[in-house]
Amino acid sequence: MVEILYGSAGKITFNVLLFIETGCSLAAIACVFAASFARNVPIGPLETCDVYESTEIFDSCKLKYIFWLTIYIAWAMFMTALGPRDQKSIQMISTALRFIIIGLMLITAIISIAADEPLREVVNPDE
């Protein structure tokens, strides 16, 4: 459609911009995934860490970040190689899990509102 409207130069420009946008989005999602997992999911006996607080280039926290980044990239490559038809069961399970997660979040919020209590105790740093 782009080629019909803007010619072959417009098609090439559109494809290059789409490639850049998609690549940047995938990189951002991968970084958020790796940082979140490094902070919240321990790797075996190793403790979690915040990659944004580490100051060295290759300390243990950055290595955990790279580990989770590698896991995400491997999963993305695997899903890309499967193709849409083979992903059907995985997509159905993912959708069901999303509904369960949203339901649990709603139930937790309703219980918290009904009990009139905060979900966790707020600590005042000034005291």
C-alpha positions in Angstrom: 0.0 0.0 0.0 2.9 2.4 0.8 4.4 1.6 -2.5 1.2 2.5 -4.3 0.8 5.8 -2.5 4.5 6.9 -2.3 6.4 4.9 -4.8 9.4 2.6 -4.3 11.4 5.3 -2.4 8.5 5.8 0.0 8.3 2.0 0.5 12.0 1.8 1.3 11.8 4.8 3.7 8.8 3.3 5.4 10.5 -0.1 5.8 13.7 1.5 7.2 11.7 3.6 9.7 9.5 0.5 10.7 12.7 -1.5 11.2 14.2 1.2 13.4 11.0 1.6 15.5 10.5 -2.1 15.9 14.2 -2.7 16.9 14.1 0.2 19.4 10.8 -1.1 20.9 12.2 -4.7 21.2 15.4 -3.4 22.8 13.4 -1.3 25.3 11.2 -4.3 26.2 14.2 -6.6 26.6 16.0 -4.1 28.9 13.0 -3.7 31.1 12.5 -7.5 31.3 16.2 -8.0 32.2 16.3 -5.2 34.7 13.0 -6.4 36.4 14.1 -10.0 36.6 17.6 -9.1 37.9 15.9 -7.1 40.6 13.1 -9.6 41.6 14.1 -13.1 40.6 17.2 -14.7 42.1 19.4 -16.9 39.9 19.9 -20.1 42.0 21.7 -19.2 45.3 22.7 -15.7 44.0 20.8 -12.7 45.4 18.8 -10.2 43.4 20.2 -6.7 42.7 19.3 -3.4 41.1 21.2 -2.9 37.9 20.7 0.9 38.0 22.5 1.2 41.3 25.6 -0.7 40.3 28.5 1.5 39.3 31.0 -1.0 37.8 30.9 -2.0 34.2 30.9 -5.8 34.7 30.0 -6.5 38.3 27.9 -9.4 39.4 24.7 -7.4 39.0 25.4 -6.6 35.3 26.2 -10.3 34.7 22.8 -11.2 36.1 21.2 -8.5 33.9 23.0 -10.0 30.9 21.9 -13.5 31.9 18.2 -12.4 31.9 18.7 -10.4 28.7 20.1 -13.6 27.0 17.0 -15.6 28.3 14.7 -13.0 26.8 16.5 -12.9 23.4 16.5 -16.7 23.2 12.8 -16.8 24.0 12.1 -14.1 21.4 14.1 -15.9 18.7 12.3 -19.2 19.6 8.9 -17.6 19.3 9.9 -15.9 16.0 11.1 -19.3 14.6 7.9 -21.0 15.5 5.6 -18.8 13.4 2.0 -17.8 14.2 0.4 -21.2 13.7 2.7 -23.0 16.1 2.3 -20.2 18.7 -1.5 -20.8 19.1 -1.3 -22.8 22.4 1.4 -20.5 23.9 -0.7 -17.5 23.0 -3.8 -19.0 24.5 -2.0 -19.9 27.8 -0.5 -16.4 27.9 -3.9 -14.8 27.4 -5.4 -17.0 30.2 -2.6 -16.0 32.5 -3.1 -12.3 31.8 -6.8 -12.7 32.8 -5.8 -14.5 36.0 -3.3 -11.8 36.8 -5.7 -9.0 36.2 -8.3 -10.8 38.3 -5.9 -11.3 41.2 -5.0 -7.6 41.0 -8.7 -6.6 41.1 -9.4 -8.9 44.0 -6.4 -7.6 46.0 -7.5 -4.0 45.4 -11.1 -4.7 46.3 -10.1 -6.5 49.5 -7.7 -3.7 50.4 -10.4 -1.1 49.9 -13.0 -3.1 51.8 -10.6 -3.6 54.7 -9.5 0.0 54.6 -5.9 -0.9 55.1 -2.9 -0.2 52.9 -1.4 -3.2 51.1 1.9 -2.6 52.9 2.9 -0.5 55.9 4.1 2.9 54.9 7.4 3.8 56.6 8.1 7.5 57.1 11.8 8.1 56.6 11.7 11.3 58.6 10.8 9.6 61.9 
